Amino acid sequence: MARSVSTVCEMFKANEPSAAQTPVALTANTAVYIPTVGRNVIIGITPAANGTVKVYKGDGVAAMNDITFAVTKDKISFVELDTSSFGIIDAENENVGSIKLECSAAGTLVAVNAL
C-alpha cells in the first residue's frame, strides 16, 4: 500500500502569516502520515461524507492510546496533537517521525505546527 505523506505548514513567528497551505487529498480508509514538526501539530480535516478519523498512538515514552472522533460532511474539524505522544518513528529512517491517521471518508487535510 502506498503511503500518503502530508506536508506541514510551518509558523515561524507569532502574528505573521505563514506560507500558503495546499490541502492534501484523503482517500477513504487509507493512512496519511504527517511529519512531526515542532512540539504540537494542528490538523484540519474536511471530509466529503460523515465518518470518523482515527489517530494512532505513538511509539515513544509518552505514547497515548489511539483516538477516534467523528467528522461531519463538508465541515472542517480540527485536532491539536502533541508530537511526543503521537509521533511514530519511521522504520526506514530513524530520524524521521510522523503521525499516522486514517479517515473513513475521502476529503482533504491540512496541517500546521503550533507556536
Secondary structure, 3 states (H helix, E strand, C coil): CCCEECCCECCCCCCCCCCCCCCEEECCCCCEEEECCCCEEEEEEEECCCEEEEECCCCCCCCCCCEEEEECCCCCEEEEEEHHHHCEEECCEEEEEEEEEEECCCEEEEEEECC
